[in-house]
Amino acid sequence: MTNAAIAERRTGAIARGVGMMTQIYVDRALNSEVWDVEGTRYINFAAGIAVVNTGHCHPKVMAAVQHQMTRFTHTCHQVLPYENYISLGERLNEIVPGDFKKRTVFVTTGAEAVENSIKIARAYTGRPAVVAFGGGFHGRTFMGMSLTGKVEPYKKGFGAMMPDVYHIPFPIELHGVSTDESMAALTKLFKADLDPTRVAAIIIEPVQGEGGFYAAPAALMREVRRLCDEHGIVMIADEVQTGFARTGQMFAMDGYDVSADITTMAKGLAGGLPLAAVTGKAEIMDAANPGGLGGTYGGNPLGIAAAHAVLDVIEEEDLCARANELGSRLKQRLEQIRQTTPQMVDVRGQGFMVATEFNTVDGSKPDADFTNRVRMEALKRNLVLLTCGVYGNVLRFLAPITIPDDIFAEALDILEDSISAAKVDA
C-alpha cells in the first residue's frame, strides 16, 4: 500500500471540498511522531490542529478509553445518563475562568459548541444579533462560518450567511490596526447600523487561531467586557484552539483581568476523541429550555473518559509549564533565524501556541508563496507544519506539549534548514 495509491482512490471517493494539507496517509502515531502506510516517520508539528496536546496515544488517555469501552460506548446522555459526564462538568465548572457559579453542556465539535453558545446567549437575552471579529474562525456550520471573519475557503460559494451577524476589525499592530481603532469601529457600528440593545453576544478568540495567532490585547478584552456590561450583552470566549495548556495556561482567558460569560472549548479537551463543551454563568446557561440543548452524540462516554484523563495528565505532568518552556525555546530559535531571514517580519506566541509571519523581502506585502515553500521544504524533511492567516503568510507551530526534548531539537534543526532552502528558491 502506498500514499499515491490511496490518494488516487481518495479522488474518486471523497468530496472535493474536503481540503488536504498533505498526502501522507497515517498508519500509526505515538506522542509527537507519526508513521505513514509506507513506514516513513514524520514529526507532527500540527497535533491534529491543537487537538492532541497530550500527544498521540498517551498511555493514560488510551487506558481510560479502553476501560470505558469495556463498559459501554453509547447510551445518549439525554436518555440514559452516566456519572462521568456529570463529574467532568463539575471539573470544567471549577477550572474555566470566571468567579461565578457555572453550568456546562457537552457536544461533539467546536463548531457545535459555538452554535450552542449563540443559542444560549439568544435565549438568555431575547436578542438576535451577534458581533464577531475579522480574521476570527468559529467553524464551518452556517452560524460558525457566518461568525468566521475569512471568506476563502470557508464562506466562498455557500450563498447568504446567517442574518444579524456583524464584524469589526481585530487589532493587529503589525497590520496597522490598534485597539482604539477596533473599538471605534464597534462604536460606529452601534451608532450607524446596529442598536446595541439588539445584540445578544460578542464572540472573541483570546488568540486568533486560523486568523494568524494574534493575541487579543488586554485593553481590547477590558473594553469588550465593559461594553457587554453596559448594554447587557453576553461575552463569549472561543477557546476551542487555545484551551487546555496550549497557551501556557489552562485557558488563554486566565491571562486577562476580565472573564467571559460563556467559554466554548473542544480540540485539546479529549486527546483526539470528538468532544466539545460550553461552560458559562449558571443563570445564562439555564436560559434554554430542557431539550433545547444536547445531541445524540453530545458527551459521548469515550470522549468523556478521555477528557478526564487529559485533565489528569495536564496536572500531573505540569503541561502548562512545559508549554511555556517549549514556546520560549521555539521563539528564541525563530528569533535567531529571523536575523538572517528578511522575509520573517514577526515571531509571536503564548505558551506553545507560536507563529512566525512572512512578507516579501522588501516587507511591503504578505508572502504566502514563501510561507508555503517553507512548509513544503519541511515536509520533504519529514516535519509536518501548518500555515494560517487571512493572507496565508503565517506558519503556526502546534506540536504536542509532550514532545520529547530530542525530537523537539530535531524538529528545530529541520525548520531552520527548510527556511534556508526556501530562501535559496526565492
C-alpha positions as CSV (number, residue, x, y, z in Angstrom):
1,M,0.0,0.0,0.0
2,T,1.3,3.4,-0.9
3,N,0.3,7.0,-0.3
4,A,0.0,7.6,-4.0
5,A,-2.4,4.7,-4.5
6,I,-4.6,5.8,-1.6
7,A,-4.6,9.4,-2.9
8,E,-5.9,8.1,-6.3
9,R,-8.7,6.3,-4.5
10,R,-9.5,9.3,-2.5
11,T,-10.1,11.4,-5.6
12,G,-12.8,9.1,-6.6
13,A,-14.4,8.6,-3.2
14,I,-14.2,11.8,-1.2
15,A,-15.8,15.1,-1.9
16,R,-13.5,17.8,-3.3
17,G,-14.5,20.2,-0.6
18,V,-12.5,18.3,2.0
19,G,-9.2,20.1,1.7
20,M,-5.9,18.4,2.5
21,M,-2.5,19.8,3.5
22,T,-0.6,16.6,2.7
23,Q,-1.0,13.3,1.0
24,I,0.5,11.4,4.0
25,Y,-1.8,8.6,5.0
26,V,-1.1,7.7,8.6
27,D,-0.7,4.2,9.8
28,R,0.2,4.8,13.4
29,A,1.3,7.6,15.8
30,L,2.9,8.0,19.1
31,N,3.3,11.2,21.1
32,S,4.8,13.7,18.5
33,E,5.6,11.2,15.8
34,V,3.5,9.6,13.0
35,W,4.3,6.8,10.5
36,D,2.6,6.6,7.2
37,V,1.4,3.5,5.4
38,E,4.9,3.2,3.7
39,G,6.7,3.2,7.1
40,T,8.1,6.8,6.7
41,R,8.4,8.6,10.0
42,Y,7.3,12.3,10.4
43,I,7.5,14.8,13.3
44,N,4.0,16.2,13.8
45,F,4.0,20.0,14.5
46,A,0.3,20.1,13.8
47,A,-1.1,17.9,16.6
48,G,-4.3,17.5,14.7
49,I,-4.7,21.3,14.8
50,A,-4.1,21.7,18.5
51,V,-6.1,18.5,19.4
52,V,-3.5,16.1,20.8
53,N,-1.9,18.5,23.3
54,T,-1.1,15.4,25.4
55,G,0.4,13.6,22.4
56,H,-0.8,10.8,20.2
57,C,-1.9,7.8,22.2
58,H,-0.9,9.0,25.7
59,P,-0.9,5.8,27.8
60,K,-3.2,7.3,30.4
61,V,-5.7,8.6,27.9
62,M,-5.6,5.3,26.0
63,A,-6.2,3.3,29.2
64,A,-9.2,5.5,30.2
65,V,-10.8,4.9,26.7
66,Q,-10.1,1.2,26.7
67,H,-11.6,0.8,30.2
68,Q,-14.7,2.8,29.1
69,M,-15.0,0.6,26.0
70,T,-15.4,-2.5,28.2
71,R,-18.4,-0.8,30.0
72,F,-20.4,0.9,27.2
73,T,-19.8,3.2,24.2
74,H,-23.1,5.0,23.9
75,T,-26.5,5.4,25.5
76,C,-27.2,9.0,24.7
77,H,-26.9,11.1,27.9
78,Q,-30.4,12.5,27.4
79,V,-31.9,9.0,27.5
80,L,-29.6,7.0,29.9
81,P,-27.2,9.4,31.7
82,Y,-23.8,8.5,33.2
83,E,-21.9,9.8,36.1
84,N,-18.6,10.7,34.5
85,Y,-20.5,13.2,32.3
86,I,-21.6,15.0,35.5
87,S,-18.1,14.8,37.1
88,L,-16.4,16.2,34.0
89,G,-18.9,19.1,34.0
90,E,-18.0,19.7,37.7
91,R,-14.3,19.8,36.8
92,L,-14.9,22.3,33.9
93,N,-17.1,24.5,36.1
94,E,-14.2,24.7,38.5
95,I,-11.3,25.4,36.1
96,V,-13.0,27.6,33.4
97,P,-12.1,31.3,34.1
98,G,-14.8,33.3,35.9
99,D,-15.5,33.8,39.6
100,F,-19.2,32.8,39.4
101,K,-21.4,29.7,39.6
102,K,-21.2,27.8,36.3
103,R,-23.0,25.1,34.3
104,T,-21.7,23.0,31.4
105,V,-23.2,21.2,28.4
106,F,-21.2,18.7,26.2
107,V,-21.5,18.5,22.5
108,T,-19.3,17.0,19.8
109,T,-17.4,19.6,17.8
110,G,-16.0,23.1,18.3
111,A,-18.5,24.5,15.7
112,E,-21.3,22.8,17.6
113,A,-20.0,24.5,20.8
114,V,-20.1,27.9,19.1
115,E,-23.5,27.3,17.7
116,N,-24.9,26.4,21.2
117,S,-23.2,29.4,22.8
118,I,-25.1,31.7,20.4
119,K,-28.3,29.8,21.1
120,I,-27.8,30.2,24.8
121,A,-27.0,33.9,24.5
122,R,-30.1,34.5,22.4
123,A,-32.3,32.5,24.8
124,Y,-30.9,34.5,27.8
125,T,-31.1,38.0,26.3
126,G,-34.1,37.5,24.0
127,R,-32.0,39.3,21.3
128,P,-30.9,38.2,17.8
129,A,-27.7,40.0,16.8
130,V,-24.1,38.8,17.3
131,V,-20.8,40.7,16.8
132,A,-17.6,38.9,15.9
133,F,-14.1,40.0,14.7
134,G,-12.5,40.0,11.3
135,G,-9.9,37.2,10.9
136,G,-11.7,35.1,13.6
137,F,-12.6,31.4,13.0
138,H,-15.6,29.8,14.6
139,G,-16.4,26.8,12.5
140,R,-17.8,25.7,9.1
141,T,-21.5,25.2,10.1
142,F,-23.8,28.1,8.9
143,M,-23.7,30.1,12.1
144,G,-20.0,29.2,12.5
145,M,-18.9,30.3,9.1
146,S,-21.1,33.4,9.4
147,L,-19.2,34.4,12.5
148,T,-15.9,33.5,10.9
149,G,-14.1,36.5,9.5
150,K,-12.5,35.0,6.4
151,V,-14.1,34.3,3.1
152,E,-11.8,31.8,1.4
153,P,-12.1,28.9,1.8
154,Y,-14.8,28.9,4.5
155,K,-17.6,31.1,3.0
156,K,-17.0,31.1,-0.7
157,G,-19.8,29.6,-2.8
158,F,-22.2,28.9,0.1
159,G,-24.6,31.7,-0.5
160,A,-26.0,34.1,2.0
161,M,-24.7,33.9,5.6
162,M,-26.9,33.9,8.7
163,P,-28.6,37.3,9.4
164,D,-27.7,39.6,12.2
165,V,-24.0,38.8,12.3
166,Y,-21.6,41.8,12.2
167,H,-17.8,42.0,12.1
168,I,-15.4,44.6,13.3
169,P,-11.6,44.7,12.8
170,F,-9.4,42.7,15.1
171,P,-6.5,44.8,16.5
172,I,-3.2,43.7,14.9
173,E,-0.3,46.1,15.4
174,L,1.7,44.6,12.6
175,H,-1.1,45.3,10.2
176,G,-1.6,48.8,11.5
177,V,-4.9,48.2,13.4
178,S,-4.9,49.4,17.0
179,T,-7.3,48.6,19.9
180,D,-8.6,52.1,19.7
181,E,-9.5,51.7,16.0
182,S,-11.2,48.4,16.7
183,M,-13.3,49.9,19.4
184,A,-14.0,52.9,17.3
185,A,-15.4,50.6,14.6
186,L,-17.6,48.9,17.2
187,T,-18.8,52.3,18.4
188,K,-19.6,53.3,14.8
189,L,-21.4,50.0,14.3
190,F,-23.6,50.7,17.3
191,K,-24.2,54.3,16.1
192,A,-24.8,53.7,12.4
193,D,-26.2,50.2,11.9
194,L,-26.9,48.2,15.0
195,D,-28.8,49.1,18.1
196,P,-26.7,47.6,21.0
197,T,-29.9,46.6,22.7
198,R,-30.4,44.1,19.9
199,V,-27.1,42.4,20.5
200,A,-27.1,39.0,22.2
201,A,-23.4,38.3,22.2
202,I,-19.9,39.5,21.3
203,I,-17.7,36.5,20.5
204,I,-13.9,36.7,20.5
205,E,-10.9,34.3,20.4
206,P,-8.3,35.3,23.0
207,V,-5.8,34.3,20.4
208,Q,-7.0,34.1,16.8
209,G,-6.3,30.6,15.5
210,E,-6.8,30.3,11.8
211,G,-6.6,34.1,11.7
212,G,-2.9,34.1,12.4
213,F,-2.1,33.5,16.1
214,Y,-2.7,37.1,17.0
215,A,-3.4,37.6,20.7
216,A,-6.2,40.0,21.8
217,P,-4.6,43.0,23.6
218,A,-5.6,43.2,27.3
219,A,-7.1,46.7,26.6
220,L,-9.4,45.2,24.0
221,M,-10.7,42.5,26.4
222,R,-11.4,45.1,29.0
223,E,-13.3,47.3,26.6
224,V,-15.3,44.4,25.3
225,R,-16.2,43.4,28.8
226,R,-17.2,47.0,29.7
227,L,-19.4,47.3,26.6
228,C,-21.1,44.0,27.3
229,D,-21.8,45.0,30.9
230,E,-23.1,48.4,29.8
231,H,-25.5,47.0,27.2
232,G,-26.5,43.6,28.7
233,I,-24.5,41.7,26.1
234,V,-23.2,38.2,26.7
235,M,-19.4,38.0,26.2
236,I,-18.3,34.7,24.7
237,A,-14.7,33.5,24.7
238,D,-14.0,31.0,21.9
239,E,-11.2,28.8,23.4
240,V,-11.6,25.9,21.0
241,Q,-8.0,26.2,19.9
242,T,-6.4,28.0,22.9
243,G,-7.7,25.7,25.7
244,F,-6.1,23.0,27.7
245,A,-2.5,24.2,28.4
246,R,-1.8,25.3,24.8
247,T,-1.0,28.9,25.7
248,G,0.9,28.1,28.9
249,Q,-2.3,28.4,31.0
250,M,-5.3,26.1,31.2
251,F,-7.2,28.7,29.2
252,A,-6.0,31.8,27.4
253,M,-8.5,33.9,29.3
254,D,-6.6,33.1,32.5
255,G,-4.1,35.7,31.3
256,Y,-6.6,38.6,31.3
257,D,-8.1,40.6,34.2
258,V,-11.7,40.1,33.0
259,S,-13.7,36.9,32.3
260,A,-16.2,35.9,29.6
261,D,-19.7,34.9,30.5
262,I,-19.5,31.8,28.3
263,T,-16.5,29.8,27.2
264,T,-16.5,27.4,24.2
265,M,-13.9,24.6,24.1
266,A,-13.1,21.4,22.1
267,K,-9.9,20.3,20.3
268,G,-7.5,19.6,23.2
269,L,-10.3,18.6,25.6
270,A,-10.4,14.8,24.9
271,G,-7.0,13.9,23.4
272,G,-8.2,13.2,19.9
273,L,-11.7,12.0,20.6
274,P,-14.6,14.2,19.4
275,L,-15.8,16.1,22.4
276,A,-16.7,19.8,22.9
277,A,-18.2,21.8,25.7
278,V,-19.9,25.1,26.6
279,T,-19.4,26.4,30.1
280,G,-20.8,29.6,31.4
281,K,-22.6,31.6,34.1
282,A,-25.3,29.4,35.6
283,E,-28.2,31.8,35.0
284,I,-27.2,32.3,31.4
285,M,-26.7,28.6,30.7
286,D,-30.0,27.7,32.3
287,A,-31.9,30.1,29.9
288,A,-32.5,27.4,27.4
289,N,-35.5,25.1,27.9
290,P,-35.0,21.3,28.6
291,G,-34.4,19.7,25.2
292,G,-33.1,22.9,23.7
293,L,-29.5,21.8,24.2
294,G,-27.8,18.5,23.6
295,G,-27.5,16.0,20.8
296,T,-27.4,12.3,20.2
297,Y,-23.6,12.0,20.5
298,G,-23.1,15.0,22.7
299,G,-20.8,14.0,25.6
300,N,-20.1,10.5,24.2
301,P,-18.8,8.2,27.0
302,L,-15.5,7.5,25.3
303,G,-14.8,11.2,24.9
304,I,-15.8,12.0,28.5
305,A,-13.4,9.3,29.8
306,A,-10.6,10.6,27.6
307,A,-11.2,14.2,28.8
308,H,-10.9,13.1,32.5
309,A,-7.6,11.5,31.6
310,V,-6.4,14.6,29.7
311,L,-7.1,16.9,32.6
312,D,-5.2,14.5,34.9
313,V,-2.2,14.4,32.5
314,I,-2.1,18.2,32.2
315,E,-2.0,18.5,36.0
316,E,0.4,15.5,36.7
317,E,2.9,16.4,34.0
318,D,2.6,20.2,34.6
319,L,1.9,20.8,30.9
320,C,1.2,24.5,31.3
321,A,4.8,25.0,32.5
322,R,6.0,22.7,29.8
323,A,4.2,24.7,27.1
324,N,5.8,27.9,28.3
325,E,9.3,26.2,28.3
326,L,8.9,24.8,24.8
327,G,7.4,28.0,23.4
328,S,10.2,30.1,24.8
329,R,12.8,27.8,23.2
330,L,11.0,27.9,19.9
331,K,10.7,31.7,19.8
332,Q,14.4,32.0,20.7
333,R,15.4,29.8,17.8
334,L,13.0,31.6,15.4
335,E,14.4,35.0,16.5
336,Q,17.9,33.7,15.6
337,I,16.7,32.6,12.2
338,R,15.0,35.9,11.8
339,Q,18.4,37.7,11.9
340,T,19.3,36.3,8.5
341,T,15.8,36.0,7.0
342,P,14.4,39.3,5.8
343,Q,11.1,37.7,4.9
344,M,10.4,36.9,8.6
345,V,8.7,40.0,9.9
346,D,7.3,38.7,13.2
347,V,7.7,36.0,15.8
348,R,4.9,35.7,18.4
349,G,3.0,33.4,20.7
350,Q,1.8,32.5,24.1
351,G,3.0,29.2,25.6
352,F,3.3,26.6,22.9
353,M,1.0,28.4,20.5
354,V,3.7,30.1,18.4
355,A,3.7,31.6,14.9
356,T,6.0,33.4,12.5
357,E,4.9,35.7,9.7
358,F,6.5,36.2,6.3
359,N,6.3,39.1,4.0
360,T,8.1,39.9,0.7
361,V,11.8,40.8,1.1
362,D,11.0,44.5,1.0
363,G,8.4,44.0,3.6
364,S,5.6,45.5,1.5
365,K,3.1,42.7,1.4
366,P,2.3,39.3,2.8
367,D,4.2,36.4,1.1
368,A,2.0,33.3,1.1
369,D,4.2,31.7,-1.6
370,F,7.3,31.9,0.5
371,T,5.4,30.6,3.5
372,N,4.1,27.6,1.6
373,R,7.6,26.9,0.3
374,V,8.9,26.7,3.9
375,R,6.1,24.3,4.7
376,M,6.8,22.1,1.7
377,E,10.6,22.1,2.4
378,A,9.8,21.0,5.9
379,L,7.5,18.2,4.6
380,K,10.3,16.9,2.4
381,R,12.4,16.6,5.5
382,N,9.6,14.8,7.4
383,L,8.3,17.7,9.5
384,V,4.6,18.5,9.3
385,L,3.8,22.2,9.6
386,L,0.6,24.2,9.1
387,T,0.0,27.7,7.6
388,C,-2.7,30.1,8.7
389,G,-3.7,33.8,8.5
390,V,-6.1,35.7,6.4
391,Y,-3.3,36.1,3.8
392,G,-1.9,32.6,4.2
393,N,1.5,34.0,5.2
394,V,1.8,32.7,8.7
395,L,3.5,29.4,9.9
396,R,2.0,28.1,13.1
397,F,3.6,25.6,15.4
398,L,1.3,23.3,17.3
399,A,3.4,20.3,18.3
400,P,2.1,18.1,21.2
401,I,3.1,19.7,24.5
402,T,4.5,16.3,25.5
403,I,7.1,16.2,22.7
404,P,10.4,14.8,23.9
405,D,13.4,17.2,24.0
406,D,15.4,15.3,21.5
407,I,12.6,15.2,18.9
408,F,11.9,18.9,19.5
409,A,15.6,19.7,18.9
410,E,15.5,17.6,15.7
411,A,12.4,19.5,14.5
412,L,14.0,22.9,15.1
413,D,17.0,21.9,13.0
414,I,14.7,20.8,10.2
415,L,12.8,24.0,10.5
416,E,15.9,26.1,10.1
417,D,17.1,24.0,7.2
418,S,13.7,24.4,5.5
419,I,13.7,28.2,5.8
420,S,17.2,28.3,4.4
421,A,16.2,26.1,1.4
422,A,13.1,28.3,0.8
423,K,15.3,31.4,0.7
424,V,17.5,29.8,-1.9
425,D,14.5,29.1,-4.1
426,A,13.0,32.6,-3.6
